[in-house]
């Protein structure tokens, strides 16, 4: 009765299962590799096993599809049955409430380790509502037919009002305003009409035969149902030909109804065959899905231990990433704490801030990424290796169990399909019996009508066939209308079921709860199953490694560190200004060359540390020295004289007498006298105009030394160069203070050392692809790609089209065929009972001649009247 566009024999079915598993490489996630590293963007291939063949190519095609009017029949049912979506949503809601075991489902708290416990995505923490607190060891129940989903910190609500659950049964099939009552009303109305018609026919039959027996006494009241032809005869065209034409039209209607029913039955067969075919395809696709999902899990299970060891070899000894970064930050703070005065004095404070900010903004993100990758290797891969293996083992067991279950489903599908094929001929016979009987009696009646005009005994016998046709047509017509009303109700139920399926598949949460609904919904909204169940969060080490490595690969570590080292180098060039300013001020004093203070010395950083080494034109001062008996002094160093004592000696110039009395040079004679403005170093009237300048030179010298020491200490802690061995510096690089409080390396040394370590670790991480960690990451990517379950929606759409399209169209055709048959039979019954009388009677012309003969004295015999 139908021809498959594709022959699906057992060999091809086996190939469908084996080929994707053998050619796994074509189903793997496609990757491109950078030198020394792997491309980190996951690109899942086309879901090839879902695209095996085409859904149209896999469907059976009926032999009479071109004649089918299933779409039109379904459209008529839809027009009669059209309801707003809210109507069907209300039915769905009441179905949920009806099947809900409120007593059990309303229990709000369940055991913490229950599969029904509402927990966060990690599966470890219970979600707590604001309006209720479960006892210790218990959690809020996950959503079900009674409770909506629970959200952290929010009041929880029930899905429906409690009293609505009690009314659900009445709403669905109660006695008043229920769904079942609404559907039944159509059938009941049609059955009542059919019953009334049948009652009228019974009354008609009774009346006709009573009138036949009592023809003479009650000929007047029996006129309507009288089996006796009229004496005056009938108009041939009006009373015979037109009823015969209507009879033929009704006969054609019976034939058309039978054809519609036959094609509708074929549509049902095609719809059922395609339903089984596509359901079988769904199970096969499920088997392929389970098979290809199993392979990466098995591979991961085999290499996860090696991956954990490889990961350990990478993250071992990398505590420096965070530790050294914190030490560098602390050293920046320490450097500023020790040398803030020098930074401000040299104008390098802003440059130093730029270097510190550069480390925070340019280097810290690198270290954070590196540390994140290392933490992922340590915590999510190495630390969870046993957990991953245990989870994979459990998943493989479940996949194996599910695979066995899917095989059982396939066997059940084959069994149901075989049973349906076994009753297909019975169904066809059951559908067509009523139509064939109706056609038989209608044709029999027509033959009887053709033979009834002859006045022979045999033709008279044939004429009784018209009576039989009328009798059985009346019965079969009423029965057809009853069956049609039942078929119409069935069409309504099937149509409603299709509408309800659209609502159900939109969100499965009200039916299966929020534990299972993510997976069910994922099948219908093109969501990866791993994403729906947060599997990606549980094996997110692969994603974390991908993202971290991608960021590490894209950054130039040396370039980023250089953004910190360059400002520090600039600081070194600014440090010289710390003592240079003070030295310049000092030289203004030592080279003032005034009349009273003829100093001409100009010092450098090198000579100021040992001022006796300054190259001078003479060995002795050109001016007299106070306390030296009116003599000059040597520029050479005397004994272990330090710089301050030396400068105090060579710049201690004699004074001038402001008055001749009590003023002289180095005399203890009393009274001591000299001329006015004479050199002096003794007496009350001896003034010293250069004494203040000398004191300034001494203080300036001490300031220069102090600032120079700061400069050298900053240089030692900075690390551009080391001042060890320079005069005036008796510390280490870095300084003892810096080492004691912050680090054993200079600031530059810390950064250079850290840069080298980071580059080494980065290279190790970039080579993950060459280790079993990289292999594990590839397998995880393939596993996630294999979690595509879009085939479920495609197969569902095919099955839905088979049921709600082809099969529903077939049922609708049979339904309308039954209505057409019932109406046609009723017309045939009426015409048969009319014509069984009229065809046995005389025409008006014959009746006129008969009356003339009767008037002439001839007696009319009853045999001539009845034929």
C-alpha positions, 0 to 999 in steps of 0.5 A: 500500500505504500512505497518507501523512498529509502530502503532501510535494511539491517546492513545500512542500520548497522553501518549507521551505528558503526561508521560514526564511531570508526570515523571519530576523527571527522566528528572531533572538534576542529583545532588549529595550532599556533607554534608551540601552542594550541588554538584555543577556540572551540569549533564544533563540527556539523552534527553529521550523524543528525544529518544522515539522509534527509527527513523527507528521504527517510519518510514513506510515501503513500500511493494515494498521497496525490488524492489525499484531502487530509489537509483539507479535512484537518483544516475543517476540524481546526476551524470548528475546534479553534480555541485560544492558547489560554484554553489549552494552557488551562487544560495543561495546568489542570492535567498537571494538577490532576496527576499531582500527588499533592500530599507528597509533592507539597512536602517542602523540605527533603533530605540534603542528599536527596536527588530532589534537593534544590542546590546551586549549580555546584550541587554542594550548597542548598538554596534557601528561600526567604520565607522558610528555613528547612531543619538541619540536614534538609534542603528545599525541594526542587520544583515539582507539580506543586512548588515553583522553583526556589530562588536564593533570598526570595519567598517561594510560591506554589505553582497553583492555588491549593483549592485548584488541585481539588477542582482539577478532576471536575475541570477535566471530566466532571459533570459540568463545564468539563473538557470531556463534557465539552467534547462529548456534547458534539458526539451526544448532539449527533447521536441524539439527531441520529436517534431521532432519525432512527425513531422517525424511520421506525415510526415510518415503517410501523405506519407504512405496514399498518396502513398497508393492512388498513388501507381501505378504512384509513386511506386518508390518514395513511396517505403520507406513508402509504405503499399504494401508488396514487390512482391518478399516476405520477409525472414522469419527470418530476416524480420519477426522473428527478428522484432517480437523479438525486438517488444517483447523486447520493450513490455517487456521494456514497462512492466518494465517501468510501474513496475518502475513507479508503484514502484516509485509512491509507493516510493513517497507515502511512502516518503510523509507519512514518511515526514508527520509522522516525521513532526508530530513527530517534532511538538510533540517533540516541544510540549514536549519541551515547556511543560518540559521547562515550568515546572521549570519556573513555579516552579521558579516563585513560589519560587523566592520571598522566595529565595530572602528573604532567600538570604537577610537573608544571605547577610545582615550584611556581609559588613565586608567581604570587609570592614574588609579585607580592614581594615586588609590590611590597618592595615598591612600597618599601622603596617609597617609604625609605626614599620618599624624601629623595624621590621628592627632592629629585623630582622622580616621585611621579616617575616612580608612581608611573613605574608602580602603576605600570607593574599593577596595570601591565604586569599584574594581569599577566601574573594573574592569568599565569596563576589562574592557569596554574591554579586550574592545573593544580586544583581543577585537574591534579586535585580532582583527578580522582573525582573526574575518574569517579565521575567518568566511571559513573557517567559511563555506567549510566551511558551503558544503562541508557544504551541498554534501555534505548535498545529495549525501546527499539525492540518495543517500537518494532513490536508495536509496529509489528502489532500495528501491521498485523491489525492493519487489514482488520482496520481497513476492513473495519473502516470500509465495511460500512461503506461497502455495505452502504454501496451494496444496498444502494446499488441493489436498490438502483438495480431494483429501480431499473427492473421495477417498471416491467410487469413480470413476476421476476421484475416484481421480485427485483422491485422488493430490493428497493424496499430492502435498500430503503430499510437498510439505508435508513439503519446504516445512515443512522449508524453512520451518523453515530460513528461519525459523531464518535469520529468527530470527537476523536478528531477533536481529541487528537487535534487538542493533543497536538496543540497541547504538545506545543505547550508542553515542549515549550517548557518541561519544567512544570512536568518534570521539575527544574532538575530534569527540565534543563536537559529536556528543554535543551533538546528543543531550544538548540542548547548543548546538553553539557551547558544545560546541566552545567557540565561545563562548570564541572569540567571547566578546567578545559575552558579555564586553561583555554582562556588563560592560555589564550591571554598568555599567548597574546601578551609580550611579557618582555614588553610589559615588564619594560614599561616598568623598567624604563621609568625606574631607569629614568629615576636613576638619571634623576637621582644625581640632582639630589646632591647637585643642587646642594653642591651648587649652593656650597660652591657659591659660598666656597668660590665667593671670592669677596674682598674680605672672604677671598675663597676661590674653591669649586668642588665636584661630587668626587672632590667634596668627599675629600676636599684636600684633594682639590687641585689648587694653584697654591699649597697654602691659603692666600689669606691668614688663618685665625688662631694660626699666629697670623700665618696662612695654612696648608691645603693639605690634610693634617693627620686624620682630619675629616672633611668638616674639620678640614673645611673649618680650618681652611675657611677660618680666616682672620678678622679685622680690628674695628678699633685700635684698642683691644684688638690684635693677633694671637697676643695675650698682652694686656692691653692688646692694640693694633691699627684699625682694619688690621688683621686680628684674631683676638680682642673685643674689638676684633670682628670676623666678617667671614665667620658666618660664611664659614659656618654656612660652608660647614653646614652646606658640606654636611648637607651635601654629604647627607644628600649624597648618602641618600642618593647612593642608598637610592641607587643601591636599592634601585639596582641600575648600578651598585655604588659599592666601592665609591667614596662615601658609601659603606653599605651594600646593594641593596642597603641593609635597611632594604634587605632587613625590611623588604627584599634581598634583591634590588627593585630592578633585580626583583623585576628582572628575576621575576620576568625571567621566571614568568617567561619560563613558566609561560613557555611551559604553559604554552607547551601544554599541547604536547603533554597529556594535559593538552590531549585531555583538553581536546577530549573534553572539547570533543565531549562537550561538542558531542553533547549536541542533542538537536536531533531530538527536536528534529525527530520530534518534529518528524513524529509530530508531523506524522501524527498531527499531519498525516495521521490526523488528516487521515482520521479527519478524512474518515470522519467527514467521509462518515458524515457524507455517508450518513447524509447520503444514506438518509437521502437514499433511504428517503428516495428508495421508499418514495421510488418503491411506490412511484415506480410501481405506479402508473404515469399520469397518461396511463392512469388517464387511459385506465380511468377511461377503461374503468368508466367503460365498464371494465373492472380494474384488477388489483394485480394491475394496480400493484404490478 
